[in-house]
Amino acid sequence: MADITRLPGLRHLRGTPTLHIRHLRNGKVLHAGTGASFWFRPLSAVLSEVPVDDRQLPLLFHARTADFQDVSVQATVTYRIVDPGKADGRLDFSIDPDFGGWRSAPLEQIAGLLTETAQQYAVELLVRTTLADALVDGPATVRDGITLGLATNARLAEIGLDVIGVRVVAIRPESEVERALQTPARELVQQEADRATYERRAVAVERERAIAQNELDSQIELARREQELVGQRGTNARRQAEEAAAANRIETAAQAEREVALATARADAKRVLGDAEAAAETAHLAAYRDLSQGTLLALAAKELAGNLPEIGSLVVTPELLSGLLAKLAQQS
């Protein structure tokens, strides 16, 4: 909206770079242009203000597909007034000379015209398209159809409008139909999720089985090693017993040999001693062999006296003396 400065009986208008201003007086154009600035008298001036910037118009309308399904179309149309003279001549863009506001609503008229025209082209396309095709390829098809239709529309060309671009944001069916259409996809997603869950569980079970198998293998290997250890211990004990028995046999044999040698030595010693004693006794007897009986008796008595206990008194009978004297007389 242009800025208007008010003075008594006189006004000053200052436009903007996106507004085309036209000043008429008595049907003649005094000022016209974008970003114009001038003085005017409010009682005789006719002012119009046409925006020439790019404007976006959101659209939301319903249509029916070839299979009689209701869909909602959400789109955006970007347009621009490229010929302000045509637009000002066909629509009321006049403004209040005191405050600068539009006397009517020209942009709403343009919005209504664009909405109905775009809706017409979209409905003509969707009525020949099934719901499935509309949901898959519909946005691009409807966009191209609306763009071509608006670009060749004579009514829009007459008011100086140029459609810059059309965007179809979404084509959506009714909520119940949309949920019904989403159900197979959701089921597939759920099936994929279940399959992933089952696979994950299967992997977990397989890993648990592998862990259990590893534990069992470990226990078997441990039992086998314990068996080997017991067998090795038995072998070691048997070897120790054999070695101990062999050592005992060796020790026993050595002890026997020592005892045999000792007994032999003792026997030899006794034999030598006996031989010596026998030789001494033989020599002793040889020494007594040539002695007389009386001498022998005397020696015997002496030897006997030496071995007898102490005798306090000796009784000599006449029989003993008579026999002894008789023997001495015979020898003499």
C-alpha positions as CSV (number, residue, x, y, z in Angstrom):
1,M,0.0,0.0,0.0
2,A,1.3,3.4,-1.0
3,D,2.0,6.1,1.6
4,I,-0.2,9.2,1.4
5,T,0.7,12.4,3.1
6,R,-2.3,14.7,3.7
7,L,-2.3,18.5,3.6
8,P,-5.3,20.8,3.4
9,G,-6.6,20.5,-0.1
10,L,-3.5,18.6,-1.3
11,R,-2.1,15.1,-1.0
12,H,1.3,13.5,-1.7
13,L,1.5,9.8,-2.8
14,R,4.7,7.8,-2.5
15,G,4.7,4.3,-4.1
16,T,6.9,1.3,-3.6
17,P,9.0,-0.8,-6.0
18,T,6.3,-3.5,-6.2
19,L,3.3,-1.2,-6.9
20,H,2.2,0.2,-10.2
21,I,0.5,3.5,-9.6
22,R,-1.8,5.3,-12.1
23,H,-3.2,8.8,-11.6
24,L,-6.2,9.9,-13.7
25,R,-7.9,13.3,-13.8
26,N,-10.9,13.9,-16.0
27,G,-10.1,10.5,-17.7
28,K,-6.6,11.5,-18.6
29,V,-3.5,9.8,-17.2
30,L,-1.2,12.2,-15.4
31,H,1.1,9.8,-13.7
32,A,1.7,6.1,-14.3
33,G,4.5,3.8,-13.3
34,T,6.1,1.5,-10.7
35,G,7.4,3.3,-7.6
36,A,5.8,6.6,-8.7
37,S,5.7,9.6,-6.3
38,F,3.7,12.8,-7.0
39,W,1.3,15.5,-5.6
40,F,-2.4,15.4,-6.4
41,R,-5.7,17.0,-5.4
42,P,-8.0,14.5,-3.7
43,L,-11.2,15.9,-5.1
44,S,-10.3,15.5,-8.8
45,A,-7.8,12.6,-8.7
46,V,-8.6,9.0,-9.5
47,L,-5.9,6.7,-8.2
48,S,-5.3,3.0,-8.8
49,E,-2.7,0.7,-7.3
50,V,-1.7,-2.6,-9.0
51,P,0.8,-4.9,-7.3
52,V,3.4,-6.3,-9.7
53,D,5.3,-8.6,-7.2
54,D,5.1,-12.4,-7.3
55,R,2.2,-13.8,-5.2
56,Q,1.4,-17.3,-4.0
57,L,-2.1,-18.6,-3.9
58,P,-2.7,-21.8,-1.8
59,L,-5.4,-24.1,-3.2
60,L,-7.4,-26.8,-1.5
61,F,-10.3,-28.4,-3.3
62,H,-12.0,-31.8,-3.7
63,A,-12.3,-33.9,-6.9
64,R,-13.6,-37.3,-7.9
65,T,-11.6,-40.0,-9.6
66,A,-12.7,-42.4,-12.3
67,D,-13.6,-45.0,-9.8
68,F,-15.8,-42.6,-7.9
69,Q,-13.4,-41.9,-5.0
70,D,-13.3,-38.5,-3.4
71,V,-9.8,-37.0,-3.2
72,S,-8.5,-33.7,-1.9
73,V,-5.9,-31.7,-3.8
74,Q,-3.5,-29.4,-2.1
75,A,-1.6,-27.1,-4.4
76,T,0.0,-23.7,-4.7
77,V,-0.1,-21.3,-7.7
78,T,2.5,-18.6,-8.1
79,Y,1.3,-15.7,-10.3
80,R,2.2,-12.1,-11.2
81,I,0.4,-9.2,-12.9
82,V,2.6,-8.5,-15.9
83,D,0.3,-5.9,-17.5
84,P,-1.0,-3.5,-14.9
85,G,-2.9,-1.5,-17.5
86,K,-5.0,-4.5,-18.5
87,A,-5.5,-5.5,-14.9
88,D,-6.5,-2.0,-13.9
89,G,-8.9,-1.8,-16.9
90,R,-10.7,-5.1,-16.1
91,L,-10.6,-5.1,-12.2
92,D,-11.2,-2.4,-9.7
93,F,-7.7,-1.5,-8.2
94,S,-8.8,2.1,-7.2
95,I,-7.6,3.3,-3.8
96,D,-8.8,5.9,-1.3
97,P,-7.0,9.2,-1.9
98,D,-7.0,10.0,1.8
99,F,-5.7,6.7,3.3
100,G,-4.4,4.7,0.3
101,G,-6.5,1.5,0.9
102,W,-8.3,-0.4,-1.9
103,R,-12.0,0.5,-2.3
104,S,-12.8,-3.2,-3.2
105,A,-10.9,-6.5,-3.1
106,P,-9.3,-7.1,-6.5
107,L,-6.8,-9.6,-5.2
108,E,-9.6,-11.8,-3.8
109,Q,-11.3,-11.7,-7.3
110,I,-8.0,-12.8,-8.8
111,A,-7.6,-15.6,-6.2
112,G,-11.2,-16.8,-6.8
113,L,-10.6,-16.8,-10.6
114,L,-7.3,-18.7,-10.3
115,T,-8.8,-21.2,-7.8
116,E,-11.8,-22.0,-10.0
117,T,-9.8,-22.2,-13.1
118,A,-7.1,-24.4,-11.6
119,Q,-9.8,-26.6,-10.0
120,Q,-11.5,-27.0,-13.3
121,Y,-8.4,-28.3,-15.0
122,A,-7.6,-30.6,-12.1
123,V,-11.1,-32.1,-12.0
124,E,-11.0,-32.7,-15.7
125,L,-7.8,-34.7,-15.3
126,L,-8.8,-36.6,-12.1
127,V,-12.2,-37.7,-13.4
128,R,-10.4,-39.8,-16.1
129,T,-7.9,-41.2,-13.6
130,T,-8.3,-44.0,-11.1
131,L,-7.6,-43.5,-7.5
132,A,-4.4,-45.7,-7.5
133,D,-3.0,-43.8,-10.5
134,A,-4.0,-40.5,-9.0
135,L,-2.1,-41.3,-5.8
136,V,1.0,-42.5,-7.7
137,D,1.3,-40.3,-10.7
138,G,-1.5,-37.8,-10.0
139,P,0.6,-34.9,-8.5
140,A,2.8,-34.6,-11.5
141,T,0.0,-35.0,-14.0
142,V,-2.3,-32.5,-12.2
143,R,0.6,-30.0,-11.9
144,D,1.3,-30.2,-15.6
145,G,-2.4,-30.0,-16.5
146,I,-3.0,-27.0,-14.3
147,T,0.1,-25.2,-15.6
148,L,-0.8,-25.8,-19.2
149,G,-4.4,-24.8,-18.7
150,L,-3.6,-21.5,-16.8
151,A,-0.9,-20.6,-19.3
152,T,-3.4,-20.8,-22.2
153,N,-6.4,-19.4,-20.5
154,A,-7.7,-16.4,-22.3
155,R,-9.4,-14.8,-19.3
156,L,-6.2,-14.7,-17.4
157,A,-4.4,-13.2,-20.4
158,E,-7.1,-10.5,-20.7
159,I,-6.5,-9.2,-17.1
160,G,-2.7,-9.3,-17.6
161,L,-1.9,-12.3,-15.3
162,D,1.1,-14.6,-15.8
163,V,1.3,-17.9,-14.0
164,I,4.9,-18.4,-12.9
165,G,4.6,-21.9,-11.4
166,V,2.3,-24.5,-10.0
167,R,3.1,-26.9,-7.2
168,V,0.8,-29.8,-6.3
169,V,1.7,-30.7,-2.7
170,A,-0.5,-33.7,-2.2
171,I,-3.5,-35.7,-3.5
172,R,-5.1,-37.6,-0.6
173,P,-8.3,-39.7,-0.5
174,E,-10.7,-39.8,2.3
175,S,-9.4,-40.9,5.7
176,E,-11.3,-44.3,5.6
177,V,-10.0,-45.1,2.1
178,E,-6.5,-43.9,3.0
179,R,-6.4,-46.2,6.0
180,A,-7.7,-49.1,3.8
181,L,-5.0,-48.4,1.2
182,Q,-2.4,-48.1,4.0
183,T,-3.4,-51.5,5.4
184,P,-1.6,-53.7,2.9
185,A,1.5,-51.6,3.1
186,R,1.3,-51.7,6.9
187,E,0.8,-55.4,6.8
188,L,3.9,-55.8,4.6
189,V,5.9,-53.6,6.9
190,Q,4.6,-55.6,9.9
191,Q,5.5,-58.8,8.1
192,E,8.9,-57.5,7.4
193,A,9.2,-56.4,11.0
194,D,8.0,-59.9,12.2
195,R,10.4,-61.6,9.8
196,A,13.2,-59.4,11.1
197,T,12.2,-60.3,14.6
198,Y,12.0,-64.0,13.8
199,E,15.3,-63.9,12.1
200,R,16.8,-62.0,15.1
201,R,15.3,-64.7,17.4
202,A,16.6,-67.4,15.2
203,V,20.0,-65.9,15.2
204,A,19.8,-65.6,19.0
205,V,18.7,-69.2,19.3
206,E,21.5,-70.3,17.0
207,R,24.0,-68.3,19.0
208,E,22.7,-69.8,22.2
209,R,22.9,-73.3,20.6
210,A,26.5,-72.5,19.5
211,I,27.3,-71.3,23.0
212,A,25.8,-74.4,24.6
213,Q,27.6,-76.6,22.1
214,N,30.9,-74.8,22.9
215,E,30.2,-75.3,26.6
216,L,29.5,-79.0,26.0
217,D,32.6,-79.4,23.9
218,S,34.6,-77.7,26.6
219,Q,33.1,-80.0,29.2
220,I,33.9,-83.1,27.0
221,E,37.4,-81.8,26.4
222,L,37.8,-81.1,30.2
223,A,36.6,-84.7,31.0
224,R,39.0,-86.1,28.4
225,R,41.9,-84.2,29.8
226,E,40.9,-85.3,33.4
227,Q,40.8,-88.9,32.1
228,E,44.3,-88.4,30.6
229,L,45.4,-86.8,33.8
230,V,44.1,-89.7,35.9
231,G,45.7,-92.2,33.5
232,Q,49.0,-90.2,33.6
233,R,48.8,-90.1,37.4
234,G,48.3,-93.9,37.5
235,T,51.1,-94.4,35.1
236,N,53.3,-92.2,37.2
237,A,52.2,-94.1,40.4
238,R,52.9,-97.4,38.7
239,R,56.2,-96.2,37.5
240,Q,57.1,-95.0,41.0
241,A,56.0,-98.3,42.5
242,E,58.1,-100.2,40.0
243,E,61.0,-98.0,40.5
244,A,60.6,-98.4,44.3
245,A,60.3,-102.2,44.0
246,A,63.4,-102.3,41.8
247,A,65.2,-100.1,44.3
248,N,64.0,-102.4,47.1
249,R,65.1,-105.5,45.2
250,I,68.5,-103.9,44.6
251,E,68.7,-102.9,48.2
252,T,67.6,-106.4,49.4
253,A,70.2,-108.0,47.0
254,A,72.9,-105.7,48.3
255,Q,71.8,-106.5,51.9
256,A,71.8,-110.2,51.2
257,E,75.2,-109.9,49.5
258,R,76.5,-108.0,52.5
259,E,75.1,-110.6,54.9
260,V,76.5,-113.4,52.9
261,A,79.9,-111.8,52.8
262,L,79.7,-111.1,56.5
263,A,78.6,-114.7,57.2
264,T,81.4,-116.0,55.0
265,A,83.9,-113.7,56.7
266,R,82.7,-114.9,60.1
267,A,82.8,-118.5,59.0
268,D,86.3,-118.0,57.7
269,A,87.3,-116.3,60.9
270,K,85.8,-119.1,63.0
271,R,87.5,-121.7,60.8
272,V,90.8,-120.0,61.1
273,L,90.2,-119.6,64.8
274,G,89.2,-123.3,65.1
275,D,92.3,-124.3,63.0
276,A,94.5,-122.2,65.3
277,E,92.9,-123.6,68.4
278,A,93.1,-127.1,67.0
279,A,96.8,-126.5,66.1
280,A,97.4,-125.1,69.6
281,E,95.6,-128.0,71.2
282,T,97.6,-130.4,69.0
283,A,100.8,-128.8,70.0
284,H,99.7,-128.8,73.6
285,L,98.8,-132.5,73.5
286,A,102.1,-133.2,71.7
287,A,103.9,-131.5,74.6
288,Y,102.1,-133.8,77.1
289,R,102.5,-136.9,75.0
290,D,106.0,-137.8,76.2
291,L,105.4,-137.0,79.9
292,S,104.9,-139.7,82.4
293,Q,101.6,-140.5,84.0
294,G,102.6,-139.2,87.3
295,T,103.6,-135.9,85.8
296,L,100.4,-135.7,83.9
297,L,98.5,-136.4,87.1
298,A,100.4,-133.8,88.8
299,L,99.7,-131.3,86.1
300,A,96.1,-132.3,86.1
301,A,95.9,-131.8,89.8
302,K,97.5,-128.5,89.4
303,E,95.1,-127.5,86.6
304,L,92.2,-128.7,88.6
305,A,93.4,-126.9,91.7
306,G,93.6,-123.8,89.7
307,N,90.0,-124.1,88.5
308,L,88.5,-125.4,91.7
309,P,86.9,-123.0,94.2
310,E,88.7,-122.1,97.4
311,I,89.1,-125.2,99.7
312,G,89.1,-124.6,103.3
313,S,90.2,-128.1,104.4
314,L,91.3,-131.3,102.6
315,V,90.5,-134.7,104.0
316,V,92.9,-137.5,102.8
317,T,91.7,-141.0,103.4
318,P,94.0,-144.0,103.9
319,E,92.6,-145.6,100.8
320,L,93.7,-142.7,98.7
321,L,97.2,-142.7,100.2
322,S,97.6,-146.4,100.0
323,G,96.7,-146.4,96.3
324,L,99.0,-143.5,95.6
325,L,101.9,-144.9,97.4
326,A,101.5,-148.3,95.7
327,K,101.7,-146.5,92.3
328,L,104.7,-144.6,93.3
329,A,106.4,-147.8,94.5
330,Q,105.8,-149.5,91.2
331,Q,107.3,-146.7,89.2
332,S,110.4,-146.7,91.3
